[in-house]
Amino acid sequence: VYLAWGIIFFVSPVGVLKSIISSVLKSIISRVLNSIISMADQYSDIDFDDVTEQTGLAADEIKCLKVCFDLFDTKKVEFLSADDLGEIMRALGFRPTEEELKDLLLEIDEDGSGEIEFGEFCQLCATFLVDDPDMETMKRELKDAFRIYDKEGLGYITT
């Protein structure tokens, strides 16, 4: 028995249970749909072809980096500050000095804004993710590095 505004209604327990279940299911479905829509929107402003062309990253790698970028972008301003750059580098296992961070920011901040936008973030991360160079390139680079220490050109380095 349910009393509303002085009118007596007879409500069956089964009807109340169905109403509650229906309401809960509608709420769950609404949340799931909103989550799916927001996930799709999460990548809508990314030009995947442009980022791939600039970095060599695949679409799934770019999506993963977007999730990481959003984790560091705690203020949701669509860019990372110079302070965030230090935090990112430490999260990657590096311990850069302030001078190294300034140099890195100058290197990756293409537009000179002092902020790291998503495309610039991808370029930074791509240096750690893109495949290693081929064997011939590595041999050439090792020989060049060896020549720096082989000052007399003897073909060996003394210890």
C-alpha positions in Angstrom: 0.0 0.0 0.0 1.4 3.4 -1.0 -0.1 6.7 0.1 0.5 9.8 -2.0 -1.4 13.1 -1.7 -4.1 11.3 0.2 -4.7 8.7 -2.4 -4.1 5.1 -1.6 -2.3 3.0 -4.3 -1.8 -0.7 -4.1 1.7 -1.6 -5.4 2.8 -5.1 -5.7 6.3 -6.0 -4.5 7.1 -7.5 -8.0 6.1 -4.3 -9.7 8.4 -2.2 -7.4 11.3 -4.7 -8.0 10.8 -4.5 -11.7 10.7 -0.7 -11.5 14.0 -0.6 -9.5 15.7 -3.1 -11.8 14.6 -1.2 -14.8 15.9 2.1 -13.4 19.3 0.6 -12.4 19.7 -1.0 -15.9 18.9 2.3 -17.6 21.4 4.0 -15.4 24.1 1.4 -16.2 23.4 1.5 -19.9 23.6 5.3 -19.9 26.9 5.3 -18.1 28.4 2.7 -20.5 27.2 4.6 -23.5 28.6 7.8 -22.2 31.9 6.1 -21.5 32.1 4.7 -25.0 31.2 8.1 -26.5 33.8 9.9 -24.4 36.5 7.3 -25.3 35.7 7.9 -29.0 35.9 11.6 -28.5 39.2 11.2 -26.7 40.9 10.6 -30.1 38.7 12.8 -32.3 41.1 15.8 -32.4 44.2 13.7 -33.3 45.4 13.8 -36.9 46.8 10.2 -36.9 48.3 10.5 -40.4 50.2 13.7 -39.4 51.5 12.3 -36.1 52.5 9.0 -37.9 54.3 11.0 -40.6 56.2 13.0 -38.0 57.1 10.2 -35.6 56.8 6.9 -37.3 54.3 5.7 -34.6 51.4 3.4 -35.3 47.8 4.4 -34.5 47.6 2.2 -31.5 50.8 3.6 -30.1 49.5 7.2 -30.6 46.3 6.2 -28.8 48.3 4.8 -25.9 50.4 8.0 -25.8 47.2 10.1 -25.7 46.1 8.2 -22.6 49.6 8.9 -21.0 49.5 12.5 -22.1 46.1 12.9 -20.5 47.4 11.4 -17.3 50.2 14.0 -17.1 47.8 16.8 -18.1 46.1 16.9 -14.7 44.8 20.4 -15.3 43.1 19.3 -18.6 44.7 22.3 -20.5 45.8 20.2 -23.5 49.5 20.9 -23.0 52.2 20.0 -20.5 54.4 22.5 -18.8 58.2 22.5 -18.5 57.7 21.2 -14.9 55.7 18.3 -16.3 58.6 17.4 -18.6 60.8 16.7 -15.6 58.1 14.5 -14.1 57.7 12.6 -17.5 61.4 12.0 -17.8 61.7 10.7 -14.3 58.7 8.4 -15.0 60.7 7.1 -17.9 63.6 6.3 -15.6 65.8 9.3 -16.4 67.3 11.8 -13.9 67.9 14.9 -16.0 69.4 18.1 -14.6 67.5 21.4 -14.9 69.9 22.4 -17.7 69.2 19.1 -19.6 65.4 19.7 -19.2 65.8 23.2 -20.6 67.7 21.9 -23.6 65.2 19.1 -24.1 62.3 21.6 -24.0 64.0 23.8 -26.5 64.5 20.8 -28.8 60.9 19.5 -28.6 59.0 22.7 -28.3 58.6 23.4 -32.0 56.4 26.4 -31.7 58.4 28.0 -28.9 55.4 28.3 -26.6 57.2 26.9 -23.6 54.4 24.2 -23.5 54.4 20.7 -24.8 51.4 20.0 -27.0 50.3 16.4 -27.8 52.2 16.3 -31.1 55.4 17.4 -29.5 54.8 14.8 -26.7 54.5 12.1 -29.3 57.8 13.2 -30.9 59.5 13.1 -27.6 58.2 9.6 -26.8 58.8 8.3 -30.3 62.6 8.6 -29.7 62.1 5.8 -27.1 59.5 3.8 -29.1 60.5 3.7 -32.7 62.5 0.7 -33.9 66.3 0.8 -33.7 68.3 1.6 -36.8 69.4 -1.1 -39.1 72.7 -3.0 -38.5 74.7 -1.0 -41.1 73.7 2.3 -39.5 74.7 1.0 -36.0 78.1 -0.2 -37.3 78.8 3.2 -38.9 77.8 5.0 -35.7 80.0 2.8 -33.6 83.0 3.3 -35.9 82.5 7.0 -35.7 82.3 6.9 -32.0 85.4 4.7 -31.8 87.4 7.2 -34.0 86.8 9.9 -31.4 88.8 7.9 -28.9 91.3 6.5 -31.3 93.1 9.9 -31.6 96.3 8.4 -33.2 94.3 6.3 -35.8 96.0 3.1 -34.6 92.7 1.0 -34.8 92.5 0.4 -31.1 91.9 2.2 -27.8 94.3 1.9 -24.9 93.0 1.5 -21.4 
